[in-house]
Amino acid sequence: MLKDKYYNLIKEHGFVNEPIPNNTDLIQEIALLKYAKNAVILGHYYITAELQDISDFLGDSLALSQQAKKTDAEIILFVGVNFMGETAKILNPTKKVIVPDLNAGCSLAESATAETFEAFKVLYPDHKVISYINCSAEIKALSDVIVTSSNAIKIVESFPKNQPLIFAPDKNLGNYINSVTGRKMVLWNGACMVHEKYSLEKILKLMVQHPDVVFIAHPECESQILMVADFIGSTTALLSFVSKSDSNEFIVATESGILHQMQKKCPGKMFIPAPSIDSTCGCNDCSYMKLNTIQKMYLALKHEQPEIILKPEIIEKAKIPILRMLELSI
């Protein structure tokens, strides 16, 4: 059967792998498929510029979660990494959620398995669990509330000061929230491979070379990087900051995909990707995000595969902390 053929291809490659004629206008074909199938494309700021420009809705994790909750589309094509597709499926259990490539994982999400995290929770029986959205559906199901970098401080502060908290899985974001709020949350030892690779020495050299530059950073960065930042914020907050700032030069310490939107919004300004320790290109890319391609998007819509499948009991448990996050984010 044709369905079995594509199931086997996905099992082997992580995506539908079939030749596409060279003369295929992929942008037009994607538009036609979206219309015919009542599909919507949700794209994250960290995908490539080409894919950002053909997404129906572009945003960070919070904005995309909000959009996923309210969409009327029958099919959601989520172009980002897998935990984002899972979140969309949790919010839309009756809709079909597909992704371009099942290999598009997340180093941060992979740092916490359900088994190890459940054992960790047992050590702190009186603690509430706050989990960063960059985690698996199974970790969400073990949490009391989910946060994104956009709303994390607000949601942490919604708990009484005397309520002990666990924050997972990002120790860097957790450390930053602790420093801002004065909390002493217990932190899971996870981190994003992109945001841990920035070189403080190289950034300081750039700041000397560009005396008028403003250095902005995502709170997933390590503390020594955040200490020298002029502004710290979520991906959306960084984009908003550069749009409103009177400065014309910025060093940006987050995944380089956001530079495309910054340049579109501020064509007269200069954006320098913060250099990493081992980078020769001078920027940090998420290799998982870059697994998404326009060819894979086209094939995913054409065959409605690979599909995000979650157990009903995981969906029910994980939906509670996500909805709580959305309610607290209004």
C-alpha positions as CSV (number, residue, x, y, z in Angstrom):
1,M,0.0,0.0,0.0
2,L,1.1,3.6,-0.7
3,K,0.6,4.5,3.0
4,D,2.9,1.7,4.1
5,K,5.5,2.9,1.5
6,Y,5.7,6.3,3.0
7,Y,5.6,5.0,6.6
8,N,8.7,2.9,5.8
9,L,10.4,5.9,4.2
10,I,9.7,8.0,7.3
11,K,10.9,5.2,9.6
12,E,14.2,5.0,7.6
13,H,14.9,8.7,7.0
14,G,12.7,10.6,9.5
15,F,10.9,12.3,6.6
16,V,9.2,11.5,3.3
17,N,12.0,10.9,0.9
18,E,11.0,11.0,-2.8
19,P,12.4,12.8,-5.8
20,I,10.8,16.1,-6.8
21,P,11.0,17.3,-10.4
22,N,13.5,20.1,-10.9
23,N,10.9,22.4,-12.5
24,T,8.5,22.2,-9.5
25,D,7.5,25.6,-8.1
26,L,7.6,24.5,-4.5
27,I,6.2,27.8,-3.1
28,Q,3.2,27.6,-5.5
29,E,2.6,23.9,-4.8
30,I,2.7,24.5,-1.1
31,A,0.2,27.3,-1.4
32,L,-2.1,25.0,-3.5
33,L,-1.8,22.1,-1.0
34,K,-2.6,24.4,1.9
35,Y,-5.7,25.6,0.2
36,A,-6.9,22.1,-0.8
37,K,-6.2,20.6,2.6
38,N,-7.2,23.5,4.8
39,A,-3.7,23.5,6.3
40,V,-1.8,26.2,8.1
41,I,2.0,26.6,8.4
42,L,3.4,27.7,11.8
43,G,7.0,28.7,11.7
44,H,9.5,29.5,14.4
45,Y,11.9,32.4,14.2
46,Y,14.9,30.1,14.1
47,I,14.1,28.3,10.8
48,T,15.8,29.6,7.6
49,A,14.7,32.9,6.0
50,E,13.1,31.1,3.0
51,L,10.9,29.1,5.3
52,Q,10.0,32.1,7.5
53,D,8.8,33.9,4.5
54,I,6.3,31.2,3.5
55,S,5.0,30.5,7.0
56,D,1.4,31.7,7.7
57,F,2.3,32.6,11.2
58,L,5.8,33.2,12.5
59,G,6.7,33.6,16.2
60,D,8.4,32.3,19.3
61,S,7.1,29.4,21.3
62,L,4.4,31.4,23.2
63,A,3.0,33.1,20.1
64,L,2.9,29.8,18.2
65,S,1.2,28.0,21.1
66,Q,-1.4,30.7,21.2
67,Q,-1.9,30.5,17.4
68,A,-2.1,26.7,17.5
69,K,-4.8,26.8,20.1
70,K,-7.1,29.1,18.1
71,T,-6.5,27.9,14.5
72,D,-9.4,26.6,12.5
73,A,-7.2,24.7,10.1
74,E,-7.6,20.9,9.8
75,I,-3.9,20.3,9.4
76,I,-1.1,22.1,11.2
77,L,2.3,21.9,9.6
78,F,4.7,22.9,12.3
79,V,8.1,24.1,11.1
80,G,10.5,24.1,14.0
81,V,11.5,21.3,16.3
82,N,9.5,18.4,17.5
83,F,8.5,19.6,21.0
84,M,6.7,22.5,19.3
85,G,4.7,20.1,17.1
86,E,3.9,18.1,20.2
87,T,2.6,21.2,21.9
88,A,0.3,21.9,18.9
89,K,-1.0,18.3,19.0
90,I,-1.7,18.6,22.7
91,L,-3.7,21.7,22.1
92,N,-5.5,20.2,19.1
93,P,-5.9,16.4,19.7
94,T,-8.5,16.0,16.9
95,K,-6.4,17.8,14.3
96,K,-3.6,16.3,12.2
97,V,-0.2,17.9,13.2
98,I,2.7,17.2,10.8
99,V,6.3,18.2,10.8
100,P,8.9,18.3,7.9
101,D,11.4,16.0,9.6
102,L,11.1,13.9,12.8
103,N,14.8,14.2,13.3
104,A,14.4,17.9,14.3
105,G,14.8,17.3,18.0
106,C,16.1,19.6,20.7
107,S,19.2,19.1,22.9
108,L,17.5,20.8,25.8
109,A,14.3,18.7,25.5
110,E,16.5,15.6,25.2
111,S,18.3,16.4,28.5
112,A,15.3,15.2,30.5
113,T,13.6,11.8,30.1
114,A,10.3,11.1,31.8
115,E,11.8,8.3,33.8
116,T,14.7,10.3,35.2
117,F,12.6,13.4,35.8
118,E,10.0,11.5,37.7
119,A,12.7,10.1,39.9
120,F,14.0,13.6,40.4
121,K,10.6,14.9,41.4
122,V,10.3,12.3,44.1
123,L,13.3,13.9,45.9
124,Y,11.2,17.2,46.3
125,P,7.7,16.1,47.2
126,D,6.6,19.6,48.4
127,H,7.8,21.4,45.2
128,K,5.6,22.6,42.3
129,V,7.1,21.9,38.9
130,I,7.6,24.7,36.4
131,S,8.8,23.4,33.0
132,Y,10.1,25.4,30.1
133,I,8.2,24.7,27.0
134,N,11.4,23.3,25.4
135,C,10.7,19.8,26.8
136,S,8.9,16.6,25.7
137,A,5.2,16.0,26.0
138,E,6.0,13.5,28.8
139,I,7.8,16.1,30.9
140,K,4.9,18.5,30.3
141,A,2.6,15.8,31.7
142,L,4.7,15.7,34.9
143,S,4.5,19.5,35.3
144,D,2.2,22.0,37.2
145,V,2.7,24.8,34.7
146,I,4.6,25.4,31.4
147,V,6.5,28.6,30.7
148,T,8.3,30.2,27.8
149,S,11.1,32.8,28.0
150,S,8.5,35.4,27.3
151,N,6.4,34.7,30.3
152,A,8.6,32.7,32.7
153,I,9.3,35.5,35.2
154,K,5.6,36.5,35.4
155,I,4.5,32.9,35.9
156,V,7.2,32.1,38.5
157,E,6.1,35.2,40.4
158,S,2.5,34.1,40.4
159,F,3.5,31.4,43.0
160,P,3.7,32.4,46.7
161,K,7.2,33.3,47.8
162,N,7.1,30.4,50.3
163,Q,6.2,27.8,47.6
164,P,9.2,25.6,46.8
165,L,9.7,25.2,43.0
166,I,11.5,23.0,40.6
167,F,12.4,24.5,37.2
168,A,13.2,22.3,34.3
169,P,14.9,21.5,32.0
170,D,17.0,24.7,31.3
171,K,19.5,25.5,34.1
172,N,20.6,28.8,32.4
173,L,17.1,30.2,32.1
174,G,16.4,29.0,35.7
175,N,19.5,30.7,37.0
176,Y,18.5,33.9,35.3
177,I,14.9,33.8,36.8
178,N,16.4,33.1,40.2
179,S,18.7,36.1,39.9
180,V,15.8,38.4,38.8
181,T,13.2,37.2,41.3
182,G,15.3,36.2,44.3
183,R,13.9,32.7,44.2
184,K,15.8,29.6,45.0
185,M,14.2,27.2,42.5
186,V,15.7,23.7,42.2
187,L,17.1,23.4,38.7
188,W,17.3,20.5,36.4
189,N,20.7,20.3,34.8
190,G,19.8,20.8,31.1
191,A,20.9,23.4,28.5
192,C,20.5,24.4,24.9
193,M,23.6,23.5,22.8
194,V,23.3,26.7,20.8
195,H,23.1,29.1,23.7
196,E,25.9,27.5,25.7
197,K,28.5,27.9,22.9
198,Y,28.9,31.7,22.9
199,S,32.4,33.0,23.5
200,L,32.7,35.8,26.1
201,E,36.2,36.7,24.9
202,K,35.1,37.1,21.3
203,I,32.0,39.1,22.3
204,L,34.1,41.5,24.4
205,K,36.5,41.9,21.5
206,L,33.6,42.8,19.2
207,M,32.3,45.3,21.7
208,V,35.7,47.0,21.6
209,Q,35.7,47.0,17.8
210,H,32.2,48.5,17.8
211,P,32.2,51.1,20.6
212,D,28.5,52.1,19.9
213,V,27.2,48.5,19.7
214,V,24.4,47.3,22.0
215,F,24.7,43.7,23.1
216,I,21.4,41.7,23.5
217,A,21.0,38.2,24.6
218,H,18.5,35.4,25.2
219,P,18.2,34.2,28.8
220,E,19.1,30.7,27.7
221,C,22.7,31.9,27.5
222,E,25.2,31.2,30.3
223,S,25.4,33.7,33.2
224,Q,28.8,35.1,32.2
225,I,27.3,36.1,28.9
226,L,24.2,37.6,30.4
227,M,26.3,39.7,32.8
228,V,27.7,41.8,30.0
229,A,24.5,42.1,28.0
230,D,22.8,45.5,27.7
231,F,19.4,43.8,27.3
232,I,18.1,40.3,28.0
233,G,14.9,38.9,26.6
234,S,13.0,36.3,24.7
235,T,13.2,36.1,21.0
236,T,10.2,38.3,20.6
237,A,11.5,40.7,23.2
238,L,14.8,41.0,21.4
239,L,13.0,41.7,18.1
240,S,10.9,44.3,19.7
241,F,13.9,45.9,21.5
242,V,15.9,46.4,18.3
243,S,12.8,47.8,16.5
244,K,12.3,50.5,19.2
245,S,16.0,51.2,20.0
246,D,17.7,54.4,18.8
247,S,20.9,52.4,18.4
248,N,22.1,51.2,14.9
249,E,24.5,48.4,15.8
250,F,23.6,45.2,17.8
251,I,25.4,42.0,18.7
252,V,22.8,39.3,19.0
253,A,23.3,36.3,21.2
254,T,20.6,33.8,20.1
255,E,20.0,31.5,17.2
256,S,20.9,33.4,14.0
257,G,17.5,32.8,12.3
258,I,16.1,35.8,14.1
259,L,18.4,38.1,12.3
260,H,16.3,37.8,9.1
261,Q,13.3,39.3,10.9
262,M,15.5,42.0,12.6
263,Q,16.8,43.0,9.2
264,K,13.4,43.1,7.7
265,K,12.0,45.3,10.5
266,C,15.1,47.5,10.7
267,P,16.8,47.6,7.2
268,G,19.1,50.5,8.1
269,K,20.6,48.8,11.2
270,M,23.5,46.3,11.5
271,F,23.1,43.0,13.3
272,I,26.1,41.0,14.3
273,P,25.6,37.4,15.3
274,A,27.4,36.7,18.6
275,P,30.4,34.4,17.9
276,S,30.6,31.0,19.5
277,I,33.7,29.3,21.0
278,D,34.2,26.9,18.1
279,S,32.6,28.8,15.2
280,T,34.5,29.8,12.1
281,C,31.4,31.5,10.5
282,G,30.9,33.8,13.5
283,C,27.4,32.7,14.3
284,N,25.4,30.0,16.1
285,D,22.9,27.9,14.2
286,C,20.6,25.2,15.6
287,S,21.3,22.2,13.5
288,Y,17.9,20.7,14.4
289,M,16.0,23.8,13.1
290,K,18.0,23.7,9.9
291,L,16.9,20.2,9.1
292,N,13.6,21.8,7.9
293,T,13.7,22.5,4.2
294,I,11.2,23.7,1.6
295,Q,11.4,20.3,-0.1
296,K,10.5,18.5,3.2
297,M,7.6,21.0,3.8
298,Y,6.2,20.3,0.4
299,L,6.4,16.5,0.8
300,A,5.0,16.7,4.3
301,L,1.9,18.6,3.1
302,K,1.5,16.3,0.0
303,H,1.5,13.1,2.0
304,E,0.4,14.5,5.4
305,Q,3.4,12.8,7.0
306,P,5.4,12.6,9.3
307,E,2.6,13.0,11.8
308,I,2.9,13.8,15.5
309,I,1.3,10.9,17.4
310,L,0.9,11.1,21.2
311,K,-0.8,8.8,23.7
312,P,-4.3,10.1,24.7
313,E,-3.3,10.0,28.4
314,I,-0.2,12.1,27.8
315,I,-2.2,14.6,25.9
316,E,-4.8,14.9,28.7
317,K,-2.1,15.4,31.4
318,A,0.1,17.7,29.4
319,K,-2.8,19.9,28.3
320,I,-3.5,21.1,31.9
321,P,-0.1,22.9,32.5
322,I,-0.1,24.3,28.9
323,L,-3.6,25.8,29.3
324,R,-2.6,27.2,32.7
325,M,0.4,28.9,31.0
326,L,-1.9,30.4,28.3
327,E,-4.3,31.7,31.0
328,L,-1.5,33.3,32.9
329,S,-0.1,34.9,29.8
330,I,-3.2,37.0,29.0
